[in-house]
Amino acid sequence: MTVDKNVKEEQIVYAKWLDWGMKIGLILLILTFIIYITGILSPQIPISELPKYWKMKAYEYLLSAGLHPGWAWLKLIIKSDFLNFVPIAILGGITILCYIRILPIFLKKKDIVYFIFSIIECFILILAASGILHIGGH
């Protein structure tokens, strides 16, 4: 593969990490779905009961199913329907890892503005993922 000389090092590194993260996430998503549909692990909510939840709003579903919002799903990853949240979290979080990975490149280049912007972006994404600023719902 030839790389355009105008493409910056940090863009290449970011793209490579994003590509690998996407591939790993996709493979894990397929594997966890297979685990779910084959019944290798039992689900928290039986598949036969799912239709009754489809029409509910998220907070109604959580209340009715006895589930908790946010990162509480981590306690349930031994259940097949929650195990597939792991690759979703990977896919959602890979951007943070990409930004963290390119921070040393910005420092090496003494590109302090992009370094600071990248740190701020990481903090914003981590804060958003944390659920600390949860607004709305019930």
C-alpha positions in Angstrom: 0.0 0.0 0.0 1.4 3.4 -0.9 0.8 6.3 1.3 0.3 9.8 0.1 3.2 11.9 1.3 0.7 14.6 2.4 -0.9 12.3 4.9 0.4 13.0 8.3 1.8 10.3 10.6 -0.9 10.8 13.2 -3.6 10.3 10.5 -2.1 7.0 9.5 -1.7 5.8 13.1 -5.2 6.8 14.0 -6.6 5.1 10.9 -4.7 1.9 11.5 -5.9 1.7 15.2 -9.4 2.5 14.1 -9.3 -0.2 11.4 -8.0 -2.8 13.9 -10.5 -1.8 16.5 -13.4 -2.0 14.1 -12.3 -5.4 12.9 -11.9 -6.8 16.4 -15.2 -5.3 17.4 -17.0 -6.7 14.4 -15.5 -10.2 14.9 -16.5 -10.1 18.6 -19.9 -8.9 17.7 -20.4 -11.8 15.3 -19.1 -14.3 17.9 -21.2 -13.0 20.8 -24.3 -13.0 18.5 -23.6 -16.7 17.7 -23.3 -17.4 21.4 -26.6 -15.6 21.9 -28.6 -17.4 19.1 -27.1 -20.9 19.8 -27.9 -20.7 23.5 -24.4 -21.5 24.6 -25.0 -19.0 27.4 -28.5 -18.3 28.6 -29.9 -14.8 28.1 -31.1 -12.6 31.0 -34.4 -12.1 29.1 -35.6 -15.1 27.1 -35.9 -14.5 23.4 -39.6 -15.6 23.6 -40.3 -12.6 25.9 -38.6 -10.0 23.7 -41.6 -8.9 21.7 -43.4 -7.6 24.8 -40.4 -5.2 25.3 -40.1 -3.9 21.8 -42.9 -1.3 22.1 -41.6 0.1 25.4 -39.5 3.2 25.9 -36.0 2.5 27.3 -36.8 3.5 30.9 -40.0 1.4 30.8 -38.0 -1.6 29.5 -35.4 -1.3 32.2 -38.1 -1.0 34.9 -40.2 -3.9 33.6 -37.2 -6.2 33.1 -35.7 -5.2 36.5 -32.5 -3.8 34.9 -30.5 -0.8 35.7 -29.2 1.9 33.3 -25.6 2.8 32.6 -22.8 0.4 33.1 -24.8 -2.0 35.2 -24.8 -4.3 32.3 -21.2 -5.3 33.1 -22.6 -7.4 36.0 -24.6 -9.3 33.5 -22.0 -10.2 30.8 -22.3 -13.8 31.7 -25.7 -13.7 30.1 -25.7 -14.0 26.3 -27.9 -10.9 25.6 -25.5 -8.7 27.6 -22.3 -10.3 26.5 -22.8 -8.7 23.1 -22.6 -5.3 24.7 -18.8 -5.9 25.1 -18.1 -5.5 21.3 -20.5 -2.6 21.2 -18.5 -0.9 23.9 -15.3 -1.7 22.1 -16.7 -0.1 18.9 -17.9 2.9 20.8 -14.6 3.3 22.7 -12.0 2.7 20.0 -12.0 6.4 19.1 -10.7 7.2 22.6 -7.9 4.7 22.2 -7.0 6.2 18.8 -6.8 9.7 20.3 -4.7 8.4 23.2 -2.4 6.6 20.8 -1.6 9.8 18.7 -0.9 12.0 21.7 2.8 11.0 21.8 3.0 11.9 18.1 1.7 15.4 18.7 4.2 15.8 21.6 7.1 14.6 19.4 6.1 17.1 16.8 5.6 19.8 19.5 2.1 20.3 18.1 0.7 21.4 21.5 -2.6 22.7 20.1 -3.6 19.3 18.6 -2.2 17.6 21.7 -4.5 19.7 24.0 -7.5 19.3 21.6 -6.9 15.5 21.7 -6.8 15.4 25.5 -10.0 17.5 25.7 -11.6 15.2 23.1 -10.6 12.1 25.2 -12.0 13.7 28.4 -15.3 14.6 26.6 -15.7 11.1 25.2 -14.8 9.4 28.5 -17.2 11.7 30.4 -20.0 10.9 27.9 -19.4 7.2 28.2 -19.3 7.3 31.9 -22.9 8.3 32.2 -22.1 10.9 34.9 -23.9 13.6 33.0 -27.0 11.5 32.4 -29.8 13.9 31.4 -33.4 12.9 30.7 -35.1 9.6 31.0 -36.7 8.6 34.3 
